């Protein structure tokens, strides 16, 4: 009797898992795909005068929320973008902190983001936001 129960459990458990897993993940994927949903992008500022990643991608006409993570840094850094936006965007993060800002770019294209702290952009602290 115990052996029959064990065999039944081994056979039914994968079937139950297969039947329930897709429905559990559907709400999350559906919410992310909703039209006009805010796009979440994260970028780290590095004291070696770089952004990680140096390239970001977003969709045109939808809000873009950028989180600048300066948690490993000793210097103030910011995320600036002046092209493609109605007014310049500046997200500034103190050392050891994060900062967030939201903006929308309506026209597809490649736009440069940079750190406006003195000497940072010139030292190579810039990246590309590709809007599709």
C-alpha positions as CSV (number, residue, x, y, z in Angstrom):
1,X,0.0,0.0,0.0
2,X,2.8,2.4,0.9
3,X,4.6,1.6,-2.3
4,X,1.5,2.3,-4.4
5,X,1.0,5.6,-2.7
6,X,4.6,6.5,-3.3
7,X,4.4,5.6,-7.0
8,X,1.2,7.6,-7.4
9,X,2.9,10.6,-5.8
10,X,5.9,10.4,-8.0
11,X,3.7,10.2,-11.1
12,X,1.2,12.9,-10.1
13,X,3.6,15.5,-8.6
14,X,5.1,16.5,-12.0
15,X,1.7,16.7,-13.6
16,X,0.4,18.9,-10.8
17,X,3.4,21.2,-11.0
18,X,3.1,21.5,-14.7
19,X,-0.5,22.4,-14.5
20,X,-0.1,25.1,-11.9
21,X,3.2,26.8,-12.8
22,X,2.0,28.6,-16.0
23,X,-1.0,30.1,-14.4
24,X,1.0,31.4,-11.5
25,X,3.4,33.3,-13.8
26,X,0.9,34.7,-16.2
27,X,-0.2,37.7,-14.1
28,X,3.4,39.0,-13.8
29,X,4.1,38.7,-17.5
30,X,0.7,40.2,-18.3
31,X,1.3,43.2,-16.0
32,X,4.7,43.9,-17.5
33,X,3.4,43.8,-21.0
34,X,0.6,46.2,-20.3
35,X,0.5,49.1,-22.7
36,X,1.9,52.3,-21.2
37,X,3.5,50.5,-18.3
38,X,6.5,52.2,-16.7
39,X,9.8,50.7,-17.9
40,X,12.2,50.0,-15.0
41,X,15.9,50.5,-15.8
42,X,18.8,50.3,-13.4
43,X,22.3,51.6,-13.9
44,X,25.2,51.6,-11.5
45,X,27.7,54.5,-11.2
46,X,31.3,53.4,-10.7
47,X,34.1,55.6,-9.4
48,X,36.3,54.5,-12.3
49,X,34.1,56.9,-14.3
50,X,31.8,54.4,-15.9
51,X,28.2,53.4,-15.9
52,X,27.2,49.7,-15.6
53,X,25.7,48.9,-18.0
54,X,26.9,51.5,-20.6
55,X,23.9,50.7,-22.9
56,X,20.2,50.7,-22.0
57,X,17.2,50.0,-24.1
58,X,13.6,51.3,-23.8
59,X,10.4,51.7,-25.8
60,X,9.3,55.0,-27.2
61,X,6.3,56.7,-25.8
62,X,6.3,54.8,-22.5
63,X,7.5,56.2,-19.2
64,X,11.1,55.2,-18.3
65,X,12.0,55.0,-14.7
66,X,15.8,55.0,-14.1
67,X,17.3,54.0,-10.8
68,X,20.9,55.2,-10.4
69,X,22.8,53.0,-7.9
70,X,25.8,54.7,-6.3
71,X,26.1,52.2,-3.5
72,X,29.7,51.2,-4.1
73,X,31.0,54.7,-4.8
74,X,32.8,57.4,-2.8
75,X,31.9,60.2,-5.2
76,X,28.6,61.9,-6.1
77,X,27.4,60.8,-9.5
78,X,24.4,61.7,-11.6
79,X,22.5,60.4,-14.7
80,X,21.8,63.2,-17.1
81,X,20.0,63.1,-20.4
82,X,19.3,66.2,-22.5
83,X,18.4,64.8,-25.9
84,X,14.9,63.5,-26.7
85,X,13.3,64.8,-23.6
86,X,11.2,68.0,-23.3
87,X,13.5,69.3,-20.6
88,X,16.9,68.0,-19.3
89,X,16.7,65.1,-16.8
90,X,19.2,64.9,-13.9
91,X,19.1,62.0,-11.3
92,X,21.8,62.6,-8.7
93,X,22.9,60.0,-6.1
94,X,25.1,60.6,-3.1
95,X,27.8,58.0,-2.3
96,X,26.2,54.9,-0.9
97,X,22.7,55.8,-2.1
98,X,20.3,55.3,-4.9
99,X,18.1,57.8,-6.7
100,X,15.2,57.5,-9.1
101,X,13.7,59.6,-11.9
102,X,11.0,59.1,-14.5
103,X,10.8,60.5,-18.0
104,X,9.4,59.7,-21.4
105,X,11.1,59.8,-24.8
106,X,8.6,59.8,-27.7
107,X,10.9,59.5,-30.7
108,X,13.0,56.3,-31.4
109,X,16.7,56.9,-31.6
110,X,20.0,56.7,-29.7
111,X,20.5,59.2,-26.9
112,X,23.6,59.8,-24.8
113,X,23.4,59.8,-21.0
114,X,26.3,61.1,-18.9
115,X,27.5,62.2,-15.5
116,X,27.6,66.0,-15.2
117,X,29.9,66.1,-12.2
118,X,33.1,68.1,-13.0
119,X,35.4,66.0,-15.2
120,X,33.3,62.8,-15.1
121,X,31.9,62.9,-18.7
122,X,35.2,63.9,-20.1
123,X,36.8,60.9,-18.2
124,X,34.3,58.6,-20.1
125,X,31.3,58.4,-17.8
126,X,28.6,58.2,-20.4
127,X,26.4,55.7,-22.0
128,X,23.7,55.2,-24.7
129,X,20.0,54.8,-24.3
130,X,18.5,53.2,-27.4
131,X,14.8,54.0,-27.7
132,X,12.9,51.7,-30.1
